[in-house]
Amino acid sequence: MTVSASARTNTEMEALIIGGATIVSGLLGLVAQIAARARRENNRAHDHNLMVLQTIDRRTTKMDDKLDQHGEWIAGHDAWHGATDPPDQKWKSRD
């Protein structure tokens, strides 16, 4: 038996409204929990990526320092060859 909206009592309408509000609040709570979990996982992923980038930065800095030292050594070595080699046996650079 179908009851039209006009035939429902105030108590039935209040029960429907409360039931609907309960369902909506439950769904919104679930959505809020999912969003909070996604936010936590996103923050963890960002923290991990930041660690990886900092490691890359440290390694790049170390390589840059080593290359600078090597370049200085090569320049000094070229100068040493220029000062000690006889004129006919000058060390030739690879330019």
FIRO-600262 format. One record per residue (C-alpha): residue in one letter; x, y, z. Coordinates in pm, whole numbers, plus 50000, padded with zeros to 5 digits. Example, Ala and Ser with C-alpha at 12.3 -4.5 7.8 and 13.67 -1.06 7.14 Angstrom:
<pt aa="a" east="51230" north="49550" up="50780"/>
<pt aa="s" east="51367" north="49894" up="50714"/>
This chain:
<pt aa="m" east="50000" north="50000" up="50000"/>
<pt aa="t" east="50138" north="50336" up="49894"/>
<pt aa="v" east="50084" north="50637" up="50111"/>
<pt aa="s" east="50085" north="50979" up="49948"/>
<pt aa="a" east="50294" north="51257" up="50098"/>
<pt aa="s" east="49985" north="51444" up="50212"/>
<pt aa="a" east="49857" north="51140" up="50403"/>
<pt aa="r" east="50177" north="51099" up="50608"/>
<pt aa="t" east="50169" north="51222" up="50962"/>
<pt aa="n" east="50411" north="51469" up="51111"/>
<pt aa="t" east="50579" north="51188" up="51305"/>
<pt aa="e" east="50642" north="50991" up="50988"/>
<pt aa="m" east="50785" north="51298" up="50814"/>
<pt aa="e" east="51012" north="51371" up="51111"/>
<pt aa="a" east="51132" north="51009" up="51107"/>
<pt aa="l" east="51210" north="51033" up="50734"/>
<pt aa="i" east="51397" north="51359" up="50780"/>
<pt aa="i" east="51598" north="51222" up="51073"/>
<pt aa="g" east="51673" north="50900" up="50883"/>
<pt aa="g" east="51782" north="51096" up="50577"/>
<pt aa="a" east="51999" north="51327" up="50787"/>
<pt aa="t" east="52159" north="51024" up="50953"/>
<pt aa="i" east="52242" north="50866" up="50618"/>
<pt aa="v" east="52382" north="51194" up="50482"/>
<pt aa="s" east="52595" north="51256" up="50792"/>
<pt aa="g" east="52724" north="50900" up="50779"/>
<pt aa="l" east="52824" north="50936" up="50415"/>
<pt aa="l" east="52988" north="51273" up="50479"/>
<pt aa="g" east="53181" north="51122" up="50770"/>
<pt aa="l" east="53303" north="50843" up="50545"/>
<pt aa="v" east="53409" north="51093" up="50280"/>
<pt aa="a" east="53592" north="51297" up="50547"/>
<pt aa="q" east="53780" north="50987" up="50665"/>
<pt aa="i" east="53881" north="50896" up="50311"/>
<pt aa="a" east="53999" north="51253" up="50249"/>
<pt aa="a" east="54201" north="51254" up="50574"/>
<pt aa="r" east="54366" north="50923" up="50483"/>
<pt aa="a" east="54449" north="51049" up="50134"/>
<pt aa="r" east="54596" north="51366" up="50283"/>
<pt aa="r" east="54817" north="51165" up="50524"/>
<pt aa="e" east="54939" north="50940" up="50243"/>
<pt aa="n" east="55005" north="51242" up="50023"/>
<pt aa="n" east="55207" north="51407" up="50301"/>
<pt aa="r" east="55409" north="51087" up="50350"/>
<pt aa="a" east="55476" north="51072" up="49976"/>
<pt aa="h" east="55590" north="51436" up="49977"/>
<pt aa="d" east="55819" north="51371" up="50274"/>
<pt aa="h" east="55973" north="51072" up="50098"/>
<pt aa="n" east="56021" north="51269" up="49775"/>
<pt aa="l" east="56180" north="51554" up="49972"/>
<pt aa="m" east="56428" north="51307" up="50124"/>
<pt aa="v" east="56513" north="51172" up="49779"/>
<pt aa="l" east="56565" north="51522" up="49640"/>
<pt aa="q" east="56787" north="51618" up="49935"/>
<pt aa="t" east="56995" north="51304" up="49878"/>
<pt aa="i" east="57030" north="51390" up="49510"/>
<pt aa="d" east="57132" north="51744" up="49606"/>
<pt aa="r" east="57400" north="51616" up="49847"/>
<pt aa="r" east="57537" north="51373" up="49587"/>
<pt aa="t" east="57539" north="51640" up="49317"/>
<pt aa="t" east="57723" north="51879" up="49548"/>
<pt aa="k" east="57983" north="51613" up="49628"/>
<pt aa="m" east="58034" north="51540" up="49257"/>
<pt aa="d" east="58066" north="51913" up="49186"/>
<pt aa="d" east="58329" north="51950" up="49460"/>
<pt aa="k" east="58524" north="51649" up="49325"/>
<pt aa="l" east="58513" north="51789" up="48972"/>
<pt aa="d" east="58632" north="52129" up="49096"/>
<pt aa="q" east="58922" north="51964" up="49280"/>
<pt aa="h" east="59010" north="51755" up="48977"/>
<pt aa="g" east="58999" north="52059" up="48751"/>
<pt aa="e" east="59236" north="52241" up="48986"/>
<pt aa="w" east="59466" north="51938" up="48992"/>
<pt aa="i" east="59469" north="51923" up="48611"/>
<pt aa="a" east="59552" north="52292" up="48589"/>
<pt aa="g" east="59835" north="52246" up="48836"/>
<pt aa="h" east="59956" north="51938" up="48655"/>
<pt aa="d" east="59958" north="52125" up="48322"/>
<pt aa="a" east="60157" north="52402" up="48488"/>
<pt aa="w" east="60400" north="52148" up="48632"/>
<pt aa="h" east="60456" north="51994" up="48289"/>
<pt aa="g" east="60507" north="52338" up="48142"/>
<pt aa="a" east="60773" north="52418" up="48400"/>
<pt aa="t" east="60963" north="52087" up="48401"/>
<pt aa="d" east="60944" north="51938" up="48051"/>
<pt aa="p" east="61217" north="52020" up="47803"/>
<pt aa="p" east="61096" north="52260" up="47532"/>
<pt aa="d" east="61087" north="51990" up="47264"/>
<pt aa="q" east="60880" north="51753" up="47482"/>
<pt aa="k" east="60611" north="51982" up="47617"/>
<pt aa="w" east="60307" north="51793" up="47730"/>
<pt aa="k" east="60028" north="51853" up="47484"/>
<pt aa="s" east="59684" north="51921" up="47620"/>
<pt aa="r" east="59385" north="51745" up="47468"/>
<pt aa="d" east="59215" north="52060" up="47348"/>
